[in-house]
Amino acid sequence: MQSTIALESSVLVLNKFYAAVHVVNAKRAFAMLFKECAEVVSVDEGQYNSYDFSSWVDVSAFKEEYRLPDEDRYESIKTVSLEIRVPKIIRLVVYDKLPRANIKFNRKNIFARDKNRCQYCGRKFSTSELSLDHVIPKTQGGTSNWKNIVCACTNCNKHKGGRRPAEAGMKLICEPIKPKYCPIIQLKLGSNKYNSWKQFLSNAYWSVPLE
């Protein structure tokens, strides 16, 4: 079960020039490593070290054996014959392009932008306990876009109904806006687990205004 969860961990992908291109889950990252399309980039005491799949297996075994201090920030995948750490960062050995900056307008990114908080009561909920609310209801001409969709808990959504916040005696805790950065990335950077990502994520790249 733990290995299954670890395979869904996020891994930052760099191009051959160490510029961030996107994020994949660990399962996809291991596939690229095994096919020799990528290598692991490990940031140890401010220094970059690169490993292919075979050497990363050896490094994982060494660190597990000697219980080095950073081990609690790594998840591991266990098989019958080996235990290998989930890398935080991988680098594509051929790809040298940057993708066009694009932030998809979808449920996942809205939840990430609002940090899973109901934008009316301010309480944090699990994704399953939240819904999306049209600030200006569709019946009053409201559209589905970044500036008119927010996270709302069941109680607040029910109380608001088909009214505007003011009509329901409610107030938004934050004005909904279109993000200038990837909400998912921003959430990850708030965790110490992904500290090693920061030096590869320049504000210039992730804050490119979108058309």
N, C-alpha and C positions, 0 to 999 in steps of 0.2 A: 504493500500500500504506500509506504513512504517513497519507494522508488518511482511509483506511478506519479505521485505528486511532484517529485523532484523533476521529472521529465517535462513538466509544464512550467518550470521556472523560466524566467526571462533571461535572455542572453543578448548582449549588445553586439551588433555586427558592424565591423569597420571595413572600408574598402582597402585596397593595397597600400594607400597612402595614409592610413590611420584616420580617415575621416568617417564619422558615423553615417551609416546608411539606413539601418532599420533595426528592429528587434524581433527575434524569433524565440520559440520555446526551445528548451534543452534537447528535446527529441530531434528537432530539425538541425540544431547545431551539431549534435553528435553525428548525424548522417553526413553533414558536410565535412566534418573532420575525418570520418572514416573513408570518404571518397577522395581525400586529400585536396579538397577544394578550399579548405581553410585551415588555419592554425590557431591554437590558443594563445591569447595575449594575457599574461599574468603581470599585475603591477605589484611588485614586492619592494617595500621600502623606497618607493619613488622610482624604481628602475623597471623597465619593460623587459620581460623575458618571453620568448616565443617557443612553443612546443608543438610538434606534430602529435597525431593521435597516440602513437606508441610511447613517445617520451612523456606525454601527459599522464598516461597510465602509470608509468614509473614514478613520476612526481607525486601522484595521488597516493600511491602505496607508501612512499617515503614519508610523506606528511602525516598519513594515518598512523604509521608505525611509531613515529617520534612525537606525535601529538603536538604539532607546532601551534603557536598562539592563535593564528588566524583561522583554525579549523572550524570554529563554531559559526563562521560566516559562510561556510560552504556546505552545500547539500551534496549527497553522494548517491550514486546508482550502484546497487549491488547485484552481481550475477553469481552464477555458480563458481566461476573461476577467478573473478576479480571484483574490486571495488574501485570505482572511478569517480572523481569529483566533477560536479557540474561546473563548467567554466562560467565566468562572469562575462568575458569578452572573447570574441573570435575575430580573426582578420581574414578576409577573402584574399587569396594569393594571386588572383588574376584581375578581378573586377576593380576598375579605377574610376567609375562614374558615381555621381551623386544623384539620388532620385529627385524628381520635382517635389518641392514641398507641398504636401497635401494633407489636410486634416479632415477625415471623413466625418460627416454629420450623421452620427449613429448613436444608438442607445449607450453603448459602451463608453464612448468618448464624452457624452453628456454626464453620465454618472461620475466619470473621472474628473471632469471639469468642476462639478459641484461637490466632489470629494464624498460622495454618498450621503450628503446631508440634505434633509428636507429644506428647501429654500424658503419655507414659511415659518416652521417652528425651530429650525436650526439644529435639530437632533440628528444624530448619525444612525443609519440603518443598514442592514444587509441589503444587497441588491434585490433579493426576492421580496423585500418589504417595501420597496420603493416603486413608484410609477412616474410617468412623465406627464407634466401638466402644461397646458397652453395658458400662459399668463393672460393674454387676451383670448378668450374662447373662440373657437371656430365659428360659433353661431353669431359672434360679433365681428367677424372678419379677420380673426387671428390666423396667422399662417404658421407652418412648421419650419422654424429656422432657429439659429443659435440664440437670437435675441428674444424669442418668444416661448422657448421650451425650457423647463426647469424640472429638477427632481422634486417630488412631493411624496410625503408619507400617506398612507391610506386615510388616516383621520383628517389630515389637512385637505387632501384632495376631495374627500367626501364633503367636508364643510364648505369648501369653496364652490364646488359644483360648477355650474355653467356661468359663473359670474367673474367679473374682474376682481383683483385683490381688494381694491378699495370698497367695492360693492359688498364684499363679504366681511369687511372689517379686518382685513389681513394686510400684511406688508412683507415684501420680499426682503430677505436678509442681505442679498447681494444682487446687483443688477446683472442680468444674464448678458454675456457678450460672446462674440466669436473669438476663440483662443488664437493667440499668435504663436503658440507652441503646441506640441503634442501633449495632451492631458495625461496620457498613460505614462509617458516619459517623466513628466513632472512629478507624478505620484511616486514613481520608482526612486527618483532622486531624493525623496524625503526619507528614505530608509537607509540606514548605515550599511545595509547589505550591498547596496549599489554605489557606494562611495567611489569605487574605482572607475565608474562611468564618467564622472564629472569632468575629468581632464580631457575627455574626448568629445564632449558635447558643448561646443562653443555657443554662446548666446547668439552670435551672428547667424548660425545655421538654423537653430531651432526657433528663432524668433522672426524668421522671414515672414513679412506680411503676406497673406494670401489674397488672391483676387476673388 
